[in-house]
Amino acid sequence: MNLTITQQNVHLLLPSKMSWMANMLAEDNGISIVDAMKLLYSSELYARLENESTKAWHLGPVALYQDFKAER
């Protein structure tokens, strides 16, 4: 079994991280999950996450959320 993360499969790691971050963002800002997802998916953080070479996918949802807040 090949467990190597590549540009072709990094997208498989993102939904759970995005879900966690959307919940945190919605709760912290009193917005809907849908609005939180829109903000996250249009962020610079997501652009880094979907690019395997940045290795941002190594980070957990809390660290990623802190990065997201810092970029805003």
N, C-alpha and C positions, 0 to 999 in steps of 0.2 A: 504494500500500500504506500503510495507516494503522499507524504504529508507536507510537501514543500509549498509555501505560499508564493504565488506568482501573480503577475498582472492579470492573467486570465482567470484566477480564482479568488482574488482578494475580495471581490464583491460578496462572496459568501459569508464573510465575517462581519459585514457592516450592518445588516438589519438589527441584530440584537444590541449592538452598541448604540445605534441611532435611537432605538426604542427606549433604552435606559436614559439617554440624554434628553429625549423629547419629554419624558415624564418629569425629569428634574427641571427642565426649562419651563414647562407648563405650570408646575407647582410654584416655582420661584417667582414667576411673573404673572400669575393669574390669567393665563391664556389657554386656549384650547390645545389639545394634542395636535390637531391638524395645523394650527398656526405655528406651533413649535416645530413640527416636522418641516414646514415650508421654510422657516428660518434656518434650520440646520442644514437642509439639503441645498440651500443656496449660499451657504457660508464658505469661506476660505478653508475652514477646517475640513469640510467634506471633500473639497478638491484635493486636499492633502491625503485624506483617508483613502480615497479611491485610487491614488497613485501609489502602488506597492513600493516603489523605490524610496519613498519618504519614511517608511517603516512606522508611520503614525498608528497603524493598525495594531502595533504591539501594546499600545497604551490601553488602559481600562477606561470604562465610561466616565468615572469621576475625574480622572486626569484629563480626558478629552473635553469634558464639560468645562473644566477650569480653563483650558486653552481657548475654548469657544468664547467664554465670558471675557477673557483677556483681549481677544481680537475685536470685540465690540466696542 
